[in-house]
Amino acid sequence: MPTPRDLHKLAYLDALGLQLLVAREVLPGAAPSAPVMRFERRAVQDGTEAAARVHPSSLGQVVPSPEGVPVSPPTAPPAVMPPPSTVSPKPQASPVQAIAPTPPAAQALSFSVVAIVSGGCLWLQATQAPELPPEQLQLIRAMAFARCSRAGPGRVDTAQVTRFDWPLHRNRQLDLSAEAAAAALTGFVLRQLRDQGCGGLVLLGERAGHYLLQPELDEVATVRLPDTAEMMAEPAQKREAWVALMALEQ
């Protein structure tokens, strides 16, 4: 199913007030669905050709044809035993076969993004720590305060921090691919922009917007800034970040 269609489906369910629940762990006894094996064969009886569908569970049973004529399953020919021999055959050495090494299991995709609502914008910062360091959060709040002060007098609201962790669950029966991660993160960002009334999206670092679906965000004013950790390590990057941040006011 195409990813935009998934986003639209979630938007319709959200508008109807329906909450989509997903199992975080594999349910006991659950198994992934498999296609039913079917094949057709034709049997000729009394000069009439009839088609019968055979299922794996009905092997060894008489399966009726659509015309009501019973069709017996094919029987294997009797095994022919070779005559006993007085000379025992010489055992042959089996050829040595090279065993191919088992490829390592592919690692599941995993990442975390912190969303901060401050100064009328949504700030996205990728992180690997359980929590965003306080100095990086303080830098984001300072940039939001400076932007609002330049735009006009007003009050900067308290930063609201929300964390997005992928995968959302450990149920491998559901889709855990990169496409599913992009659809989930994009839907999360769109809901934050809508519910919090944000007028712009600020991506801090290259990893912050790596999994976002850009066609879904074409109508959102977006600006890319260096990572907050990089700006703290190299203060000269703050000047470039400030120039790029002013583009949101145009």
Buried (B, 14 or more C-beta within 10 A) or exposed (E): EEBEEBBEEBBEEBEEEEEEEEEEEBEEEEEEEEEEEEEEEEBEEEEEEBEBEBEEEEEEEEBEBEEEEEBEBEEEEEEEEEEEEEEEEEEEEEEEEEEEEEEEEEEEEEBBBBBBBBBBBBBBBBBEEEEBEEEBBEBBBBBBBBBBEEEEEEEBBEBEBEEBEBBBBEBEEBBBEEBBBBBBBBBBBBEBBEEBEBEBBBBBBEBBBBBBBEEBBEEBBBBBBBBBBEBBEEEEBBEEBBEBBEEBEE
